């Protein structure tokens, strides 16, 4: 098993060559682990469904919007996990529809479980040039396509995910293939998909009988682009309410403050339903043009809580 893990890590880093960030971002990354890492599938004790909506940079025309739904299910006493991730992401004139199917094999390692996962994806890229405006009539400019252009892409990825009752850590590359995403008919390649490496981790620290501290981090790396990360700290009150704060690195070099400071509020509505709402305060120069970003998520887990937990929900590792 140790040899397999070492070889896996070598391949994971060897294939990671790219030039810029392409993937959508979300503040509540800890509720969207399957979207980053296929090895997360089956890591929970129950079947769970999550819905996430993000409206980024409110007030800007064509700003990113993301709607996602994920499904995660353990099988064979949590030795196997399967999952699916469906999302729609729009930015400017571009719309992306994506479907991921994930499989993970899980084995006991120390006090936790280690999952090795694979993911296959199909996505549709569509550019609607009817939404563009031009300084001269579009009919006079042959470089502007008429109507819409779309393209289907297939890809696959892999990941490692270890979790116990108190902490988790994961490493993944969700897409390995460098697909051509040009619309031109010739063989000249202008743009392509690139690989993203994600490293995530978190732990739970009991402060007293009523309060727990849950720090978490998501690091994102692409060759040729600055390392990016989201650092989060949540307070869990009475195992029912969550108050959190997240700092996102990035933004622009001029201000040097980062991309955003995000606040999060969540509540256990029933034994099976968790609702979370977050708001991003923009720190970069975009703060002069936007009122921030908002994200909401709803999580439903099927089944009953076990003896150690009062609720069936995805906030545990």
Buried (B, 14 or more C-beta within 10 A) or exposed (E): EEEEEEEBEEEBEEBBEBEEBBBBBBBBBBBBBBBBBBBBBBBBBBBBBBEBBBBBBBEEEEBBBBBBBBBBBBBEEBBBBBBBBBBBBBBEBBBBBBEBBBBBBBEEEEEBBBBBBBBBBEBBBBBBBEEEEEEEEBEEEEEEBEEEEEBEBEBBBBBBBBBBEBBBBBBBBBBBBBBBBBEEEEEEEEBBBBBBBBBBBBBBEEEEEEEBEBBBBBBBBBEEBEEBBBBBBBBBEEBBEBEBBBBBBBBEEEEEBBBBBBBBEBEBBEBBBBBBBBBBEBBBEBBEEBEBBBBBBBBBBEEEBEEEBEBBBBBBB
